[in-house]
């Protein structure tokens, strides 16, 4: 089997396999999820300098880093939602490492999201995608491409009266992906795996509800999905090994065949 | 209306801060308290009731050592006046000529006073106990009817008039931010930088802010090192008055589920935010305390708008009160450090404000406009300590009288 890995190394070196970074830079002003403020808030990302070749440390540069588990490009573990609280190995420190590398299907929802901030991905749309690209394999990530990552600041958060207005899946789509296709997880370019108005769906926040209830994962605030083929990319998503962590910011990488990136 | 501010000539050295003589006896600080709060008080003998000036160690009438600062009538008559043309003291030399007078106070003592340009010998005067640039209590005499204080450069040396100055307000989301901006524009501020944290969240009354003349939004999140430092890199040399309105009120006692999270956020904004501001902007402000060249008034004041709960803790706002208590403590350190540049730190303690976070607090609550009036009024009078709203004033008076009673009242939910 080592031959496969050698072949992979060779392909990477030759550019036949390329690495695409699906991660936003972790910055202090990147929008985070907005909940009614009487709930406990997530700490934002903070990068505080200890020293930078100065009196506090003449030869070295380092920072103190703090953030909530669900900030920046981040991973949701099953324990993040009440439906996944009893899942075995449902936190980021215990989840099976083999789940950290998996293939991806990329669903192009760019046009629909451009014309409707509240666009909901449906089972019918997914079946249409399958008609072109074939069945979504079990154990794969399904990534909802909206090009939302091209937006910045207020346009990215898109908060209006009534909350955030961002696209996401409806309950039927997620149930079908989980139950009929056995996906590993669902990823988006927006702040949540659910639509901005997902709290008004039935059940509220269906992606969180069904994904985590079935032990599946979430990825959000992804970028560069436009550099991935509809099928065939390999995702490497390994969250920080936080003790009993419900998720974490992480570096998400995709391996793609050289001619598709 | 906003006032056009002359641009700095880059060939001129920024004038370095000098201060008037600052030595006083410990007893004389009885007057500093009154001046800081804007009260007119004079030394008075507790035994025979005789007023004195300056602060004596014993009564000049009966030699009693029982001297306190007591409220006194503000009237006086000008006996004589003169101008110090070439004072020996470097601070006054730079600002000469300096007009002084001998005032016969209605309550007895004769005092040497800083004198407004208008009064002549024999005229009636109105006395004000003020803090000078060294933070010491001094007497100023103006016309009995008030007079035009803009023409009195000595008065202007001791107050923090926004006219011609640029003001940074740190948080547009505070209930007083918009009224403050309007009030400052009316007072002739040369510009208003309005800090906006988390600009990706909507600001509901943005259009009202944008209608204020001379107002510019700037990104500023006091909970972020980078945000504070970046802003100061941009405009640190263009701020003459800072008004820190950043706050994070969240109700919740010590045993509330998210108490530590909310307290931490409050600390990050209110206490550590103040530290970040002090570290980044403090040196720039203190260094420009005497920058008055080219007709452009220099840096003059730092205002911390804090909750009166910094002094007395309602148990249901434990973390919030602790954050404000921390900020109040930091204010004292900051005051000492700004003082070397002659920049005044004004603490504004407010009662519960008229906004959603204090919905359940009893009336009378402090409106944004009342708070703005108090802040700008305090600047115009050169105060260091301002208490706003009946609730806050009442709490402070009760604290001075019996702090244990206040603690018990607050523990029973009585403000």
Interface residues (C-beta under 8 A of the other chain):
Chain A: X28 X29 X31 X34 X37 X38 X39 X40 X41 X43 X44 X46 X47 X48 X49 X153 X154 X156 X157 X159 X160
Chain B: X198 X199 X200 X201 X202 X219 X221 X223 X224 X225 X226 X227 X250 X257 X258 X261 X262 X264 X265
